Amino acid sequence: MVHMPTVRTVLALAAIEDWHLWSIDISHAYLNGEMDIPVYMEQPKGFVQGDRRKTVCLLNKSLYGLKQGGRQWNKWLHKVLTKLNFMRTYSDASLYIYTCRDIRIIMPVFVDDMTLVLKSDKLWKVS
């Protein structure tokens, strides 16, 4: 979880430098996390196959409400962002920075919400 001093610093930098802000909310974020240990659950109501007392479901993906859900989502997000050449800062593990030539993106991550801080809005065109 991003620290509040980090958020304040990023927002102050964006205001001073007149950078652009974009907020992103990832819908169903926890469902993207891959399970790295076997987790079994009872069959959901309305989806009973076989004897309910003897048959369980093995989860392949994470679910909201699991203890591992947030961790698995964070691992998956970190993997994707590092493939895109974002770097995680040492001072705050929820702050990612991308730099390439004159492009700079600062992105604090709060669970499944992100704020992109961009120097130019040319990088972010929504059509």
Rosetta blueprint (number, residue, H / E / L):
1 M L
2 V L
3 H L
4 M H
5 P H
6 T H
7 V H
8 R H
9 T H
10 V H
11 L H
12 A H
13 L H
14 A H
15 A H
16 I H
17 E H
18 D L
19 W L
20 H E
21 L E
22 W E
23 S E
24 I E
25 D E
26 I L
27 S L
28 H L
29 A H
30 Y H
31 L H
32 N H
33 G L
34 E E
35 M L
36 D L
37 I L
38 P L
39 V L
40 Y E
41 M E
42 E E
43 Q L
44 P L
45 K L
46 G L
47 F L
48 V L
49 Q L
50 G L
51 D L
52 R L
53 R L
54 K L
55 T L
56 V E
57 C E
58 L E
59 L L
60 N L
61 K E
62 S L
63 L L
64 Y L
65 G L
66 L L
67 K L
68 Q L
69 G H
70 G H
71 R H
72 Q H
73 W H
74 N H
75 K H
76 W H
77 L H
78 H H
79 K H
80 V H
81 L H
82 T H
83 K H
84 L L
85 N L
86 F L
87 M E
88 R E
89 T L
90 Y L
91 S L
92 D L
93 A L
94 S L
95 L E
96 Y E
97 I E
98 Y E
99 T E
100 C E
101 R L
102 D L
103 I E
104 R E
105 I E
106 I E
107 M E
108 P E
109 V E
110 F E
111 V L
112 D L
113 D E
114 M E
115 T E
116 L E
117 V E
118 L E
119 K L
120 S L
121 D H
122 K H
123 L H
124 W L
125 K L
126 V L
127 S L
